[in-house]
Structure formats: structure tokens, C-alpha cells
Amino acid sequence: MIDLGTGPGLLALGFAGYVGRIVGVDPEPAMLEAARRAAASAGHALTLIEGKAETLALDIGTFDVVTIGRALHWMDRDLTIALFDRLVARDGAIVICASFSGTDGRNPWLDGYNEVRRRWSPAKLWEEAGKGTRTHRDLPAFFRCSSFQLMELVTVETSHLVSVQDLAQRTLTYSSSSPDALGDNVEAMLRDVEAHLASFSRDGVIAETIVSTAQIVKR
């Protein structure tokens, strides 16, 4: 399996128990370092490549599963389709994954959480992230006139308890509020996020409803 735009490796490591070999690709060194630490902590082997997916070496080979999380909207459409043509094994699949806090009011802390992120994120990156969300969701247009087609959409909804600290740290996994984007403001933003979350927490934890989706794409 190869995970494009792997970030801190959350998606790649989530599949670790079900595949034989995992490769993660990301252009940000800080994200790759986080993925490396996470893989070591979880006891999984994870091969990491620094760079953009569109520039992967021609001899990298083919993969049974190509996963993408919050990254497709950053990738050049034509170059990415060409990449899929050579990267996906004959009977392989692309799995475009998304996981997000439910926006139907069951996470009352969410609007303020995103507002804090927006205040600390560089304006240009926040605007691009907003545009990227729309592009990410328009998958039929992305794959139109290619050899790939959308198949099954898998949706899973879960609820769990998450610590205020872990929820604050999650902000650093978004490209618009990553350590590279924030620079010297990382700790200040984390304090701001934790201050907002404190009023919604009980004993330092918050209930969260999560919606996860996986769009299967095949030839």
C-alpha cells in the first residue's frame, strides 16, 4: 500500500495490520518526522519518501492499494491521473479517505475550534484549504475522462472520548495549521485552542462524534 500525502501517518498506520508493506509520501519534513515517530511507537515498518506524489520516481513500482486522505485537493489533476495509471496495480484500488468531526451540532465545541485555527493560520493557506475541501468533494469531476470510476462509498460513524491536549495537537495535522505553516506560533495556538476547549471538557476529556468515509475507485 502507498499513502499519498501521508502527513503524520495516521491513515497509513491505520491500514498497517491489513497490508504487507506500507509506503508514505509527503512533501513536509515535519510531517514525515511525526509519521516516523508514530510508526516506531506502534511497532510498524513504514517506508517514508519526502516529496510530492506527482514527482515519484518512475521505478517505484505498482501497489494494490493507493490511499489518499486530506491531500487530493493539493495535487495537480492531470499529473495525478497519470500517476494513478502507472501506480495502481491491474486489479488494485484507490481509496480516498476522509474523517471529520460531525457538523450537525453534536460537537458543540467544533465551530470555536475551527475559528481559533483560522485566526492563527496564514490567510492564504486557510483560503486554499477552503477551496481544497470543495475540490476534494467533487470526485466525479476529478476522475472524469480517466480510466478510473467511482465504486462503493463506505461510511462509518463513531463516538469516542478525546483529551483536550490530543484534540489541540490534532490542529497540527492540517496543512493550514501545520508546524511549517505556523512557524513560531505553534505553542501559542495550542494554548489558545486548549483554552477554548476547556469549557467543553469534563476531567480533561471531550466527547466527539466522528464521520469517516472511504470512496473506492477502480478501473
C-alpha positions as CSV (number, residue, x, y, z in Angstrom):
1,M,0.0,0.0,0.0
2,I,1.1,3.6,-0.7
3,D,-0.3,6.6,1.1
4,L,-0.1,9.8,-0.8
5,G,0.1,13.0,1.3
6,T,0.6,10.8,4.4
7,G,1.1,13.7,6.8
8,P,1.8,12.2,10.3
9,G,1.0,8.7,9.1
10,L,-2.4,8.3,10.7
11,L,-4.1,6.8,7.7
12,A,-1.1,4.7,6.6
13,L,-0.7,3.2,10.1
14,G,-4.5,2.6,10.3
15,F,-4.1,0.1,7.5
16,A,-0.8,-1.4,8.8
17,G,-2.4,-4.5,10.2
18,Y,-4.0,-5.4,6.9
19,V,-1.2,-5.0,4.3
20,G,2.2,-6.4,3.8
21,R,4.2,-3.2,3.1
22,I,3.4,0.4,3.5
23,V,5.0,3.4,1.8
24,G,4.1,7.0,2.8
25,V,4.8,10.1,0.7
26,D,4.7,13.7,1.9
27,P,6.5,17.0,1.0
28,E,6.8,18.3,4.5
29,P,9.7,17.0,6.6
30,A,8.0,17.8,9.9
31,M,5.0,15.6,8.9
32,L,7.3,12.8,7.9
33,E,9.1,13.0,11.3
34,A,5.8,12.8,13.1
35,A,4.9,9.7,10.9
36,R,8.3,8.2,11.7
37,R,7.7,8.6,15.5
38,A,4.2,7.2,15.2
39,A,5.3,4.2,13.3
40,A,8.1,3.4,15.8
41,S,5.6,3.8,18.7
42,A,3.1,1.5,17.0
43,G,5.8,-1.0,16.1
44,H,5.1,-0.9,12.4
45,A,7.6,-0.7,9.5
46,L,6.8,2.4,7.4
47,T,8.9,3.5,4.4
48,L,8.8,7.3,4.0
49,I,9.5,9.3,0.9
50,E,9.9,13.1,1.0
51,G,8.4,14.9,-2.0
52,K,5.2,15.5,-3.9
53,A,3.3,12.4,-5.2
54,E,3.4,13.7,-8.7
55,T,7.2,13.6,-8.7
56,L,7.5,9.9,-7.6
57,A,10.2,8.0,-9.4
58,L,9.1,6.0,-12.4
59,D,10.6,2.8,-11.0
60,I,8.7,2.9,-7.7
61,G,6.5,0.1,-8.9
62,T,2.8,-0.7,-8.5
63,F,0.6,-1.0,-5.5
64,D,-2.5,-3.0,-4.7
65,V,-4.0,-0.1,-2.7
66,V,-3.3,3.6,-3.1
67,T,-4.7,5.7,-0.2
68,I,-5.3,9.5,0.0
69,G,-6.6,11.4,2.9
70,R,-6.6,15.2,3.1
71,A,-4.3,15.6,0.1
72,L,-6.1,15.2,-3.2
73,H,-7.1,18.9,-3.4
74,W,-3.4,19.9,-3.3
75,M,-2.4,17.6,-6.2
76,D,-2.3,18.6,-9.9
77,R,-5.3,16.7,-11.5
78,D,-3.7,15.7,-14.8
79,L,-0.4,14.7,-13.3
80,T,-2.2,12.7,-10.6
81,I,-4.4,10.8,-13.1
82,A,-1.2,9.9,-15.0
83,L,0.4,8.9,-11.7
84,F,-2.6,6.6,-10.9
85,D,-2.3,4.9,-14.3
86,R,1.2,3.7,-13.5
87,L,0.9,3.4,-9.7
88,V,-2.2,1.3,-9.3
89,A,-1.8,-2.4,-9.9
90,R,-4.1,-4.0,-12.6
91,D,-6.7,-5.2,-10.0
92,G,-5.8,-2.5,-7.5
93,A,-7.9,0.2,-6.0
94,I,-7.6,3.9,-5.0
95,V,-9.2,4.6,-1.6
96,I,-9.9,8.2,-0.9
97,C,-10.5,8.6,2.8
98,A,-11.9,11.4,4.9
99,S,-12.6,11.6,8.6
100,F,-14.2,14.6,10.2
101,S,-16.0,15.7,13.3
102,G,-19.7,15.7,12.8
103,T,-21.0,19.1,11.9
104,D,-24.7,18.6,12.9
105,G,-24.4,20.1,16.3
106,R,-23.3,17.0,18.3
107,N,-19.8,18.5,18.6
108,P,-20.7,21.9,20.1
109,W,-17.0,22.8,20.5
110,L,-16.2,22.5,16.8
111,D,-17.1,25.9,15.5
112,G,-14.9,27.7,18.0
113,Y,-12.1,25.2,17.5
114,N,-12.0,26.0,13.8
115,E,-12.3,29.7,14.4
116,V,-9.1,29.5,16.6
117,R,-7.3,27.6,13.9
118,R,-8.4,30.2,11.3
119,R,-7.1,33.1,13.4
120,W,-3.7,31.5,13.7
121,S,-3.4,30.1,10.1
122,P,-1.8,32.2,7.4
123,A,-4.8,33.7,5.5
124,K,-3.7,32.4,2.1
125,L,-3.4,28.8,3.4
126,W,-6.8,29.0,5.1
127,E,-8.4,30.2,1.8
128,E,-6.7,27.5,-0.2
129,A,-7.8,24.9,2.4
130,G,-11.4,26.0,2.0
131,K,-11.2,25.8,-1.8
132,G,-9.5,22.4,-1.5
133,T,-12.3,21.0,0.6
134,R,-14.7,21.7,-2.3
135,T,-12.4,20.2,-4.8
136,H,-11.8,17.1,-2.7
137,R,-15.6,16.5,-2.6
138,D,-16.0,16.8,-6.4
139,L,-14.6,13.4,-7.1
140,P,-16.7,12.7,-10.2
141,A,-15.2,15.7,-11.9
142,F,-11.7,14.7,-10.8
143,F,-11.9,11.3,-12.4
144,R,-14.0,12.3,-15.4
145,C,-12.5,11.1,-18.7
146,S,-10.0,8.9,-17.0
147,S,-9.7,5.1,-16.8
148,F,-11.0,5.1,-13.3
149,Q,-14.5,5.2,-11.9
150,L,-16.1,5.7,-8.5
151,M,-17.3,2.5,-7.0
152,E,-18.6,1.9,-3.4
153,L,-18.7,4.6,-0.8
154,V,-18.1,3.3,2.7
155,T,-19.3,5.4,5.7
156,V,-18.7,4.7,9.3
157,E,-19.8,6.9,12.3
158,T,-18.3,6.5,15.7
159,S,-18.2,8.3,19.0
160,H,-15.3,8.5,21.5
161,L,-13.7,10.5,24.2
162,V,-10.6,12.5,23.3
163,S,-8.4,14.5,25.7
164,V,-8.2,18.3,25.3
165,Q,-4.5,18.0,24.7
166,D,-4.8,15.4,21.9
167,L,-7.6,17.5,20.3
168,A,-5.4,20.5,20.3
169,Q,-2.5,18.6,18.9
170,R,-4.7,17.5,16.0
171,T,-4.7,21.0,14.7
172,L,-1.0,20.5,13.7
173,T,-2.1,17.7,11.2
174,Y,-3.9,20.2,9.0
175,S,-1.8,21.8,6.2
176,S,-3.3,25.2,7.0
177,S,-2.2,25.0,10.7
178,S,0.8,22.6,10.4
179,P,4.1,23.4,12.2
180,D,5.6,24.6,8.9
181,A,2.7,27.0,8.4
182,L,2.6,28.4,11.9
183,G,6.3,28.8,12.5
184,D,7.0,30.3,15.9
185,N,3.2,30.4,16.7
186,V,2.7,26.7,17.3
187,E,2.7,26.8,21.1
188,A,0.6,30.0,21.2
189,M,-2.0,28.5,19.0
190,L,-2.1,25.3,21.0
191,R,-2.7,27.3,24.2
192,D,-5.5,29.2,22.5
193,V,-7.1,26.0,21.3
194,E,-6.9,24.4,24.7
195,A,-8.4,27.4,26.4
196,H,-11.4,27.2,24.1
197,L,-11.8,23.5,24.6
198,A,-11.6,23.7,28.4
199,S,-15.2,24.9,28.9
200,F,-16.5,21.9,26.9
201,S,-14.4,19.3,28.8
202,R,-15.1,17.1,31.8
203,D,-12.0,15.9,33.6
204,G,-9.9,17.0,30.7
205,V,-11.7,15.0,28.0
206,I,-14.3,15.8,25.4
207,A,-16.9,13.6,23.6
208,E,-16.6,13.6,19.9
209,T,-18.7,12.2,17.1
210,I,-16.7,11.3,14.0
211,V,-17.9,10.5,10.5
212,S,-15.4,8.5,8.4
213,T,-15.8,7.8,4.7
214,A,-13.8,5.8,2.1
215,Q,-14.5,6.2,-1.6
216,I,-13.3,3.2,-3.5
217,V,-12.1,4.0,-7.1
218,K,-11.2,1.3,-9.6
219,R,-10.5,0.9,-13.3
